[in-house]
Amino acid sequence: MNYRTRFIEKKIKQLASYYKVILVTGTRQVGKSTILTKLFPDYKHITFDPVQDIYRARIDPDLFLDNFPSPLILDEIQYVPELLPAIKRRVDNDDSKGQYFLTGSQNLSMLKTVSESMAGRVGIIKLENMLPIEMIGIGNTNKNWLNKFLNDPQIFDGKISLLSNFNTNLVEFLWRGTMPGLLDMPDSIVPTYYDSYVQTYIERDVRTIANIKELRDFGMFIRIGSALTSQEINSSQIGREIGITPDTARRWLNILNYSYQWIELPPYFGNTIKRVSKKKKGYFTDTGLICYLQSISSPDALAASPNLGAIFETFAVNLIIKQISRLKYSPTLYHWRTNGGAEVDVVLEIDNNLFPIEIKCKTNLSLHDTRGIKSFMKTYSNKCNYGIIFYAGKECYRISEFIWAIPWLAI
């Protein structure tokens, strides 16, 4: 596979000049170890296994570190938690920066262990799935339409760059997903890739994170969950579908979250707490995985699927999160829906200002599509004056005085 530049590269190098240990997290096969190997080709690179004790690192971590001195890249560190106290002892006696580069594809226990073991010594950064601009090899640009809008929406002029040379149409892009490993593969290999991905994820990651006796039930659970992406979360409904309790459904959703397969947006309450939805909205982190789990066999099948809008919304929410990761200061994300039916897919809050973003899988917008944003603006007029509709079209333009239409291939 031809390597594509990623936005995170600059930040990793920056952290390496300030921290003794750098931890890169993210879902499996998202490119964590590939990036570190590319940035530091001369460093020794060791990948750990959940079963085999590589170089006896679990039994004798100090001897392992004696045999492999820093700088060192240690991949899938969650499989060797015994190594972390030994790394802490090493870095406490050496003020050099960038000694150990760790990666991990599990969130909860690993981050807790790392934070407790090396507080103040470790810089943590999350690697997201790829942006379209990274896929075509120009991931080193400083352009960011969201940053330009948030900096000063009053003077935002809509003059943003578009990926005119992106050769994949929208439904094919959504169907294939944003995993780096698929970049140079033909469409015929995509289902095989995700089949292997899901099997490995369940057999390795899920077994490590939680003691789930019936892995087949968990496989059914993630297939059902994929059909509920971009919807408000109802653990009771999910549990009924496969015969598990609501508490078990919630616990399994947490496992998806801990392993970076699932994200949730809390509801925005503001001053109307009694009139808005109190449920979170959930999203898978990759649209290609959703299509595989829903047995959508081709881009043409996706184009005809009733779930196309939900899958496009999933892509848009994840893209917004990726764009936010490039900002100096990150807004907080919410969704908003009243009991009367008014809703906004994403609400960004920063500096006591609110920015509603509606997501529409259509190429032609009308004023009718601005209803949710206008309702939100009216409700929070003291905090909200501008909004965005992220849509499937090709032009950036002002759809009303205070609402901009942003195309899906905006840079």
Helices and strands as residue ranges (DSSP letters): H 8-16, E 21-25, H 32-39, E 44-47, G 54-56, H 61-67, E 72-75, G 77-79, H 83-92, E 100-104, H 108-117, E 122-126, H 132-135, H 145-151, H 170-176, G 180-182, G 187-189, H 190-200, I 201-206, H 207-209, H 215-227, E 231-232, H 235-242, H 246-258, E 262-265, E 281-284, H 287-293, H 299-303, H 308-324, E 332-337, E 343-350, E 353-360, G 367-370, H 371-379, E 387-391, E 397-400, E 403-407
